[in-house]
Amino acid sequence: MSKPSIGIYGLSSCAGDQLTILNCEDELLEIASRVDIKSFIMAQTGNDETMIDIALVEGTVSTRRDLERLKEIRSRTSILVAIGTCAVWGGLYAMRNDIPRAEMIKGVYGEKGLEYFEPEVLPAEPLKNFVKVDLSVPGCPIEKKWFLRIFKSFLHGDIIELPNFSLCSECKMVENECLLVNRGLLCLGPITIAGCKARCPSHNIPCIGCCGPVDEANYAAEVNILLNSGYTIEEIKRKMGFFVFNPDLEQSQ
């Protein structure tokens, strides 16, 4: 029986999700023995851009080259998995920013930068806005445990179900003090999807929402708690805008 063929790719990104895969040191040899890795530029040479069973794609679509690459990968894979918050939600590339893109390009690269970059650059968007995504695995970067569980499930012909509850549940499981209610800190745990075992709150660091929003997030309740704690609507917008929380907060009050 032939091994499943996979490809691991990166668009505009920091490559942190690919590094997480490489950091599966104890499991990496077994992974390599169970699948036929056709393409993984970060880890091997001689990559074969052919038909594959599973494509793991990191990063956001923020250039025309990204878009062409993504469509090309989608055209030759049976299953496409978006890995990391950039691929799933847009991540930091899609960060809320009121400065016009052309002004930023000019400020960094000068007039020539506008001539070169402006035709190539696109507003940063997640993969699902352009192609069919079969599974989304958020995280900045993804959690090693979720990658391994997904890998094992694919080998058995299944698609794993990821958490769909808020980070607050994980805080309660490890008996953390609530940084939002008890200490009045700007924590986005109630509207952020779980999966990291509340790593930051467990070290007294408020959640900044790097895994993206839970389904049906109650923005109104979050905003009201933060307003009552003394934060301004602009401070709340700025914190939520780090990743993908860009609701109409004035309407949420």
C-alpha positions as CSV (number, residue, x, y, z in Angstrom):
1,M,0.0,0.0,0.0
2,S,1.4,3.4,-1.0
3,K,2.1,6.0,1.6
4,P,0.0,9.2,1.7
5,S,1.9,12.0,-0.1
6,I,2.1,15.4,1.6
7,G,3.5,18.9,0.9
8,I,4.3,21.6,3.5
9,Y,4.2,25.1,2.2
10,G,4.6,28.7,3.3
11,L,3.1,31.9,1.9
12,S,3.8,35.3,3.5
13,S,4.6,34.3,7.1
14,C,7.3,34.0,9.7
15,A,7.6,30.2,9.1
16,G,6.8,29.5,12.7
17,D,4.3,26.8,11.9
18,Q,6.8,24.9,9.7
19,L,9.4,25.3,12.5
20,T,6.9,23.7,14.9
21,I,6.7,20.7,12.6
22,L,10.5,20.5,12.5
23,N,10.6,20.7,16.3
24,C,8.7,17.4,16.6
25,E,12.1,15.9,17.1
26,D,11.2,12.7,18.8
27,E,8.4,12.0,16.3
28,L,9.9,13.3,13.1
29,L,11.5,10.1,12.0
30,E,8.3,8.2,12.5
31,I,6.4,10.9,10.6
32,A,8.8,10.7,7.7
33,S,8.5,6.9,7.6
34,R,4.7,7.0,7.4
35,V,4.3,9.5,4.6
36,D,5.9,10.5,1.3
37,I,7.0,14.1,1.8
38,K,7.0,15.5,-1.7
39,S,7.7,19.1,-0.8
40,F,9.0,20.8,2.3
41,I,11.5,23.5,1.3
42,M,12.5,24.3,4.9
43,A,13.5,20.8,5.5
44,Q,14.7,19.2,2.3
45,T,16.0,19.7,-1.2
46,G,14.8,18.1,-4.4
47,N,11.2,18.9,-3.9
48,D,8.6,17.5,-6.3
49,E,5.7,19.8,-7.1
50,T,3.3,17.0,-8.1
51,M,-0.1,15.7,-7.2
52,I,-0.4,15.1,-3.4
53,D,-2.9,13.8,-0.9
54,I,-2.5,16.5,1.8
55,A,-1.1,20.1,1.6
56,L,-0.3,21.9,4.8
57,V,-0.2,25.6,4.1
58,E,1.1,28.3,6.4
59,G,0.9,32.1,5.9
60,T,-1.5,34.7,4.5
61,V,-2.3,35.8,1.0
62,S,-0.8,39.3,0.9
63,T,0.8,39.4,-2.6
64,R,-0.3,38.3,-6.1
65,R,2.5,35.7,-6.0
66,D,0.9,34.2,-2.8
67,L,-2.4,34.0,-4.5
68,E,-1.1,32.3,-7.6
69,R,0.9,29.8,-5.4
70,L,-2.1,29.0,-3.3
71,K,-4.3,28.3,-6.2
72,E,-1.6,26.1,-7.8
73,I,-1.3,24.1,-4.6
74,R,-5.1,23.7,-4.3
75,S,-5.3,22.4,-7.8
76,R,-3.1,19.4,-7.1
77,T,-4.1,18.4,-3.6
78,S,-7.0,16.4,-2.3
79,I,-7.0,17.9,1.2
80,L,-5.8,21.4,2.0
81,V,-5.1,22.3,5.7
82,A,-4.5,25.9,6.8
83,I,-2.0,25.9,9.6
84,G,-1.4,28.8,11.9
85,T,-3.4,32.0,12.6
86,C,-2.2,33.8,9.6
87,A,-3.5,31.1,7.2
88,V,-6.7,30.7,9.2
89,W,-7.6,34.3,10.0
90,G,-5.1,36.6,8.4
91,G,-3.1,37.0,11.6
92,L,-0.7,39.9,12.2
93,Y,-0.5,40.5,8.4
94,A,-4.2,41.5,8.6
95,M,-3.7,43.6,11.8
96,R,-6.1,46.5,12.2
97,N,-4.2,49.5,10.8
98,D,-5.6,53.0,9.9
99,I,-2.5,54.0,8.0
100,P,-3.0,53.7,4.2
101,R,-0.8,50.9,2.7
102,A,0.7,53.2,0.0
103,E,1.8,55.6,2.8
104,M,3.6,52.8,4.7
105,I,5.3,51.5,1.6
106,K,6.5,55.0,0.7
107,G,7.7,55.6,4.2
108,V,9.8,52.4,4.2
109,Y,11.0,52.1,0.6
110,G,10.5,55.6,-0.8
111,E,9.0,56.6,-4.1
112,K,10.6,53.6,-5.9
113,G,9.0,51.3,-3.4
114,L,5.5,52.4,-4.6
115,E,6.5,51.7,-8.2
116,Y,7.7,48.2,-7.3
117,F,5.4,47.0,-4.4
118,E,2.1,48.6,-5.0
119,P,1.1,46.5,-8.1
120,E,2.2,43.3,-6.3
121,V,0.7,43.8,-2.8
122,L,-2.8,42.7,-1.8
123,P,-4.8,43.3,1.4
124,A,-3.8,40.4,3.7
125,E,-6.5,37.7,3.8
126,P,-6.8,34.1,5.0
127,L,-6.7,31.1,2.7
128,K,-10.4,30.4,2.9
129,N,-11.2,33.7,1.2
130,F,-9.7,32.4,-2.0
131,V,-9.8,28.5,-2.1
132,K,-11.6,25.7,-0.4
133,V,-9.9,24.9,3.0
134,D,-10.7,21.4,4.4
135,L,-9.4,21.9,7.9
136,S,-8.2,25.0,9.8
137,V,-5.7,24.8,12.6
138,P,-5.1,28.1,14.3
139,G,-2.3,29.1,16.6
140,C,0.7,31.5,16.6
141,P,2.4,29.1,16.0
142,I,0.3,26.0,15.9
143,E,0.5,23.7,18.9
144,K,2.7,20.6,18.4
145,K,0.1,18.3,20.0
146,W,-2.5,19.4,17.5
147,F,-0.2,18.8,14.5
148,L,0.6,15.3,15.8
149,R,-3.1,14.5,16.4
150,I,-4.0,15.7,13.0
151,F,-1.2,13.7,11.4
152,K,-2.4,10.5,13.2
153,S,-6.0,11.1,12.3
154,F,-5.2,11.5,8.6
155,L,-3.3,8.2,8.6
156,H,-6.4,6.6,9.9
157,G,-8.6,8.3,7.3
158,D,-10.3,10.7,9.7
159,I,-10.4,14.5,10.1
160,I,-10.0,15.5,13.7
161,E,-12.3,17.9,15.4
162,L,-10.5,20.8,17.0
163,P,-11.7,22.7,20.2
164,N,-14.6,25.0,19.7
165,F,-14.9,26.5,23.2
166,S,-13.2,29.6,24.7
167,L,-9.9,29.8,26.4
168,C,-11.7,30.5,29.7
169,S,-12.6,26.8,29.9
170,E,-8.9,25.8,29.9
171,C,-8.2,28.5,32.5
172,K,-10.8,26.9,34.8
173,M,-9.4,23.4,34.2
174,V,-6.0,24.5,35.5
175,E,-7.5,26.6,38.3
176,N,-6.1,29.9,37.1
177,E,-7.3,33.2,38.7
178,C,-9.4,35.1,36.2
179,L,-7.2,38.0,35.0
180,L,-10.1,39.7,33.4
181,V,-12.8,39.7,36.2
182,N,-10.6,39.4,39.3
183,R,-7.7,41.6,38.3
184,G,-9.2,43.8,35.7
185,L,-6.6,43.0,33.1
186,L,-7.3,43.3,29.3
187,C,-7.6,39.6,28.6
188,L,-9.3,38.3,25.5
189,G,-9.7,34.7,26.9
190,P,-13.6,34.8,26.8
191,I,-13.7,35.4,23.0
192,T,-10.6,33.4,22.0
193,I,-10.7,29.7,20.9
194,A,-9.0,27.2,23.2
195,G,-6.2,24.8,22.4
196,C,-3.1,26.1,24.1
197,K,-4.0,25.0,27.7
198,A,-4.1,28.7,28.7
199,R,-0.4,29.0,28.4
200,C,-0.2,32.8,28.8
201,P,-2.8,33.3,31.6
202,S,-1.1,30.4,33.5
203,H,2.0,32.8,33.7
204,N,-0.1,35.8,34.6
205,I,0.0,37.2,31.1
206,P,-3.4,38.2,29.6
207,C,-4.5,36.4,26.5
208,I,-4.1,38.5,23.3
209,G,-6.2,36.2,21.1
210,C,-3.5,34.7,18.9
211,C,-5.6,31.6,18.1
212,G,-8.5,33.7,16.8
213,P,-12.1,34.0,17.8
214,V,-14.3,31.3,19.2
215,D,-17.6,30.7,17.3
216,E,-20.3,33.2,18.4
217,A,-17.9,35.2,20.5
218,N,-19.8,37.5,22.9
219,Y,-18.0,40.7,22.1
220,A,-20.6,42.9,23.9
221,A,-20.0,41.2,27.3
222,E,-16.2,41.4,26.8
223,V,-16.3,45.1,25.9
224,N,-18.6,46.0,28.8
225,I,-16.3,44.2,31.3
226,L,-13.3,46.1,29.9
227,L,-15.1,49.4,29.9
228,N,-16.1,48.9,33.5
229,S,-12.5,48.1,34.3
230,G,-11.5,51.6,33.0
231,Y,-10.3,50.8,29.5
232,T,-11.3,53.1,26.7
233,I,-13.0,51.9,23.5
234,E,-9.8,52.8,21.6
235,E,-7.6,50.7,23.9
236,I,-10.0,47.8,23.4
237,K,-10.0,48.2,19.6
238,R,-6.2,48.3,19.5
239,K,-5.8,45.1,21.6
240,M,-8.4,43.2,19.6
241,G,-6.9,44.5,16.4
242,F,-3.6,42.7,17.0
243,F,-5.0,39.6,15.4
244,V,-8.5,39.2,13.9
245,F,-11.0,40.7,16.3
246,N,-12.4,43.6,14.4
247,P,-16.1,43.8,15.2
248,D,-18.0,47.1,15.4
249,L,-17.3,47.7,19.0
250,E,-19.4,50.8,19.3
251,Q,-22.4,48.5,18.4
252,S,-21.3,45.9,20.9
253,Q,-21.7,48.2,23.9
